[in-house]
Amino acid sequence: MEKVGPIPRHIFDAGEYIVRLGAVGAALVAIKDADVGEYFTLGGEEKKWYSEDPSHKLVKIVRARTDEGAEVFLNASISADVGLQLADRLAKKMATKDILLLILGSHGALASRALEKLGLRAFMYGELVIAIVEGLRELPPPSPSKPQDSVLKVNHQGYPTRTVGLGKLENGVERIPMEYGVLYIPADEKFPLVDGFFFVNSPRKTLVGLQMTTAIAHHTKTSTVNLFTEHLAAYFNGWEELSRDIPWEMIYIQHAFSKKITKWQKCNCFNPGNKTDAEKEIVAFWNGKVHQYHFVLTTDFVNKIREMGAQ
C-alpha cells in the first residue's frame, strides 16, 4: 500500500504488485512539464482531473470540506511514497515559482505531504525569500523574551541554495558535516517537529525550522523537541557542541484557507505537575531561545510571484 496505493488486486498478488510497481515508476518518468498542473487541482468542470479512472497510477480523488462546510473534491497522491516521488519529479520539471503557484492554486494542497515538500523549496530562491520575509509576522514570545526580526530579514542571502535529503534513521545513516545554505528535507513522514530546516551563519548562527500546517495551533511537546535534537545528533557531526549556543527560528506556513495561527506555540510537558529537570531545561530553551514566525500564502503573495515571473 505504501508503494502503489490501497488497490486490493495490486497488493494481494506478488506478480500483480511487481507489475504495478513498474507501471508507477514508468508513469513518474513519463511526466512532462505540460502535464504537471493536472495532478493537484480542484475537480469540476473548469479544472478537469488528470484522469477519471479511479485506479490511476499516481493520483486518487478525495472528498473534503471547507471551513464553511462546503463539499469539495481534490486530487491527492495515491500513496505517501508516490507523493514524495511525484514531488521530486515535479520539482525537476517545473520552475520553482511555477511549483509555488500550483500549490497556491490548489485548495487543500497543504494537506498533501508531497506538496509540503514542494512548498519548502520556495526558500531556495532569493526573490521568493524576500517576498516571504515581507509577510512574516512574529508570534509574540513569552516574557522575558523580546520580539526579534528573523535572520532572513536581516540577511536575505542566508537562504539555502540546494537540498539534501535525510534518510530514515531506522535504515541506518552516516553522519555528515552540517552545512550552511542547505535545505535539509527528511524522508521520514513522521520526522519530529519540522517538515524541513536549514542553518544560517549570519548575522547569528541560527537553525530555521519550517512547518507547513493547516491547523489553528501547532503546539509541541518536550518529548518531540528532544526527539528532534536526537535526530540532529544522529545526522550531523558536531551537533552536540553546536546545539549549546545556536538559537532556533520556527516558521509556520499556512494556506490562505487555513485558520490562522496568531499566538505563541507552546512546548508542553507530558505531566505539567511533575516536570523532570530535562523537561524544565527544554521548556526554558523553547521559551528563551526560540523565536516563532507566521506566514500566510495569500492571494497578494501569489500576485507578487506572478509579477516576478512576468519580469
GUZA-389546 format. One record per residue (C-alpha): residue number from 1; x, y, z. Coordinates in steps of 0.25 Angstrom, whole numbers, plus 2048, in hexadecimal, padded with zeros to 3 digits. Each point is the difference from the previous one (the first is absolute). Example, Ala and Ser with C-alpha at 12.3 -4.5 7.8 and 13.67 -1.06 7.14 Angstrom:
% residues 2
  nr  xx  yy  zz
   1 831 7EE 81F
   2 806 80E 7FE
***
This chain:
% residues 311
  nr  xx  yy  zz
   1 800 800 800
   2 80C 809 803
   3 805 7FE 7F2
   4 7F4 7FF 7F7
   5 7F4 804 808
   6 7F4 7F9 806
   7 7FC 7F8 7F4
   8 7FD 7F2 804
   9 803 7F9 7F3
  10 80E 806 800
  11 804 7FD 80F
  12 7FB 7F2 802
  13 807 7FA 7F4
  14 80F 800 7FF
  15 800 800 7F1
  16 7F6 80B 7FF
  17 808 808 80A
  18 80D 7FF 7F8
  19 7F9 804 7F3
  20 7F8 80C 807
  21 80D 805 806
  22 807 800 7F3
  23 7F4 808 7FA
  24 800 80A 80B
  25 80F 802 7FD
  26 7FD 802 7F1
  27 7F5 80A 803
  28 809 808 808
  29 80B 800 7F6
  30 7F6 804 7F5
  31 7FC 80D 807
  32 801 80C 7F7
  33 800 80F 804
  34 7F3 801 7F8
  35 7F9 7F6 809
  36 804 804 80E
  37 7F5 80A 802
  38 7F6 7F5 7FF
  39 805 7F7 80C
  40 7FC 809 80C
  41 7F4 809 7FC
  42 7F1 802 803
  43 7F6 7F6 7FA
  44 7F4 805 7F8
  45 7FD 805 7F2
  46 80B 80C 800
  47 80B 7F7 804
  48 800 7F2 7FB
  49 806 7F5 808
  50 80D 7FA 7FA
  51 7F8 7F3 7FE
  52 7F2 7FC 803
  53 805 7F2 802
  54 800 7FD 810
  55 80B 7F6 7FE
  56 80A 80B 7FA
  57 80E 7FC 804
  58 804 80D 807
  59 7F3 807 805
  60 7F3 7FE 807
  61 7F4 808 802
  62 7FD 804 80E
  63 7F4 807 806
  64 802 80C 80A
  65 7F8 80B 807
  66 804 80F 800
  67 7FF 808 80D
  68 7F3 805 7FC
  69 7FB 7F1 7FE
  70 7FF 800 7F1
  71 804 7F2 7FA
  72 80B 800 7F6
  73 808 7F6 7F8
  74 80F 800 800
  75 80C 7F8 7F9
  76 809 7F9 80A
  77 80C 7F7 7FD
  78 7FC 7F1 801
  79 80A 7FD 80B
  80 80A 808 808
  81 80C 7FA 7F9
  82 7FA 803 7F2
  83 7FD 80E 806
  84 80F 803 803
  85 805 7FA 7F3
  86 7F5 809 7F9
  87 805 80C 807
  88 80F 7FD 7FC
  89 7FB 7FE 7F2
  90 7F8 80D 7FF
  91 80C 807 806
  92 809 7FC 7F5
  93 7F5 803 7F5
  94 7FB 80D 805
  95 807 80E 804
  96 7FF 802 80F
  97 7F7 80C 7FE
  98 7F6 7F8 7F8
  99 800 7F5 80A
 100 7FC 80A 80B
 101 7F5 805 7F7
 102 7FB 7F2 7FE
 103 800 7FE 80F
 104 7F9 80E 803
 105 7F5 7FD 7F5
 106 7FC 7F3 806
 107 7F7 801 80C
 108 804 7F6 80B
 109 80D 7FE 7FA
 110 808 801 80D
 111 7F9 7F3 805
 112 808 7F9 7F5
 113 80E 7FC 806
 114 805 801 7F2
 115 7FC 80E 7FE
 116 806 803 80D
 117 80D 7FC 7FB
 118 7FF 808 7F4
 119 7FC 80D 808
 120 80D 7FF 808
 121 808 802 7F3
 122 7FB 80E 7FF
 123 80A 803 80B
 124 80B 7FD 7F6
 125 7FE 80C 7F7
 126 804 80E 804
 127 7F4 808 7FA
 128 7F6 7F6 806
 129 807 801 80E
 130 800 810 7FF
 131 7F1 7FF 7FD
 132 7FD 7F6 80C
 133 808 808 80A
 134 7F8 80C 7FD
 135 7F4 7F8 804
 136 806 7FA 80C
 137 7F9 803 80D
 138 806 7FD 80E
 139 7F8 7F8 80A
 140 802 808 80D
 141 80A 7F8 809
 142 7FD 7FE 80F
 143 807 80A 809
 144 80B 803 803
 145 804 7FD 7F1
 146 7FF 80C 7F7
 147 7FB 800 7F1
 148 80B 7FF 7F6
 149 801 801 7F1
 150 802 7F3 7F8
 151 80F 7FD 7FC
 152 7FA 800 7F2
 153 7FB 80E 801
 154 80E 805 804
 155 807 7F6 7F6
 156 7F9 7FE 7F3
 157 80C 7F8 7FB
 158 7FE 7F6 80C
 159 7F6 7F7 7F8
 160 804 7F2 7FC
 161 804 7FE 7F1
 162 7FF 7F1 7FF
 163 7F9 7F4 807
 164 805 7F4 807
 165 7F7 7F4 804
 166 801 7FA 80E
 167 7FE 7F1 800
 168 7F8 7F8 80A
 169 808 7FD 80D
 170 7FB 7F2 800
 171 807 7FD 7F3
 172 80D 805 806
 173 806 80D 7FC
 174 80F 805 800
 175 803 80D 807
 176 802 80C 7F7
 177 806 80E 802
 178 7F6 80B 803
 179 800 80A 7F4
 180 7FA 80E 7FF
 181 7F8 803 7F4
 182 7FA 7F2 7FF
 183 7F1 7FD 801
 184 7FF 7F2 808
 185 7F3 7F8 7FC
 186 7FE 7F4 809
 187 7FA 7F3 7F8
 188 7F9 7FC 80D
 189 7F2 805 800
 190 800 7FF 80F
 191 80C 808 802
 192 7FE 808 80C
 193 7FD 80F 802
 194 803 805 7F1
 195 7FE 7FD 7F2
 196 80E 805 7FC
 197 80B 809 805
 198 80C 808 7FD
 199 80C 807 807
 200 803 80F 7FF
 201 80E 805 803
 202 7FE 80F 801
 203 7FC 809 807
 204 800 7F5 80A
 205 801 7F1 7FF
 206 7F1 7FB 800
 207 7F8 7F4 7FD
 208 7F4 803 7F7
 209 7F5 7F6 801
 210 7F5 7FF 7F6
 211 7F2 7FB 803
 212 7F5 800 7F6
 213 7F2 7FF 808
 214 7F1 801 7FE
 215 7FE 800 80F
 216 7FC 80C 808
 217 80A 7FC 80B
 218 80D 7F8 7FF
 219 804 7FE 80E
 220 80B 7F6 802
 221 805 7F8 80C
 222 80E 7FF 807
 223 801 7F1 7FB
 224 7FE 805 7F2
 225 80B 80B 801
 226 809 7F6 807
 227 7FE 7F6 7F5
 228 803 80A 7F5
 229 80D 803 807
 230 804 7F2 801
 231 7FD 7FE 7F1
 232 809 80C 7FD
 233 80B 7FA 809
 234 7FF 7F3 7F7
 235 801 807 7F3
 236 80A 80B 802
 237 80F 800 805
 238 802 80A 80C
 239 7F1 802 803
 240 802 7FE 80F
 241 80A 80C 800
 242 7F8 809 7F7
 243 7F3 7FE 806
 244 805 806 80D
 245 800 80E 7FB
 246 7F7 800 7F3
 247 7F2 807 801
 248 7F5 7FB 7F8
 249 7F5 806 7F7
 250 7F3 7F9 7FD
 251 7F9 805 7F3
 252 7F1 7FB 800
 253 7FB 801 7F1
 254 7F1 7FF 7FE
 255 7F7 801 7F4
 256 7F6 80B 7FF
 257 7F5 7F7 802
 258 805 7FB 80E
 259 7FC 805 80D
 260 80B 80A 804
 261 80B 7FD 80B
 262 800 80D 808
 263 806 7FC 80D
 264 80E 7FB 805
 265 800 7F1 7FE
 266 804 7F9 80E
 267 809 7F5 803
 268 7F8 7F7 80A
 269 804 7F5 80A
 270 7FA 7F3 801
 271 7FD 802 80E
 272 800 80F 803
 273 7FE 7FE 80F
 274 80D 7F7 801
 275 80A 806 7F6
 276 80E 7F9 800
 277 80C 808 800
 278 802 7FC 7F1
 279 7F2 805 7FD
 280 802 80D 807
 281 80D 803 7F8
 282 7F9 7FD 7F3
 283 7F4 80A 803
 284 80A 80A 805
 285 808 7FF 7F3
 286 7F3 800 7F8
 287 7FB 80D 807
 288 80D 807 800
 289 808 7FC 7F3
 290 7F5 7FD 7F6
 291 7F9 80B 7F8
 292 7F4 7FD 7F8
 293 7FA 806 7F3
 294 7F4 7FE 7F8
 295 7FE 801 7F1
 296 7F3 7FF 7F8
 297 800 7FC 7F2
 298 7F6 80B 7FB
 299 7FB 805 7F3
 300 808 80C 801
 301 80D 7F8 801
 302 7FB 7F7 7F4
 303 7FF 80D 7F8
 304 80E 805 805
 305 806 7F2 7FA
 306 7F8 802 7F3
 307 806 80E 7FF
 308 80E 7FA 802
 309 7FD 7F6 7F6
 310 7FC 80A 7F5
 311 80C 808 802
***
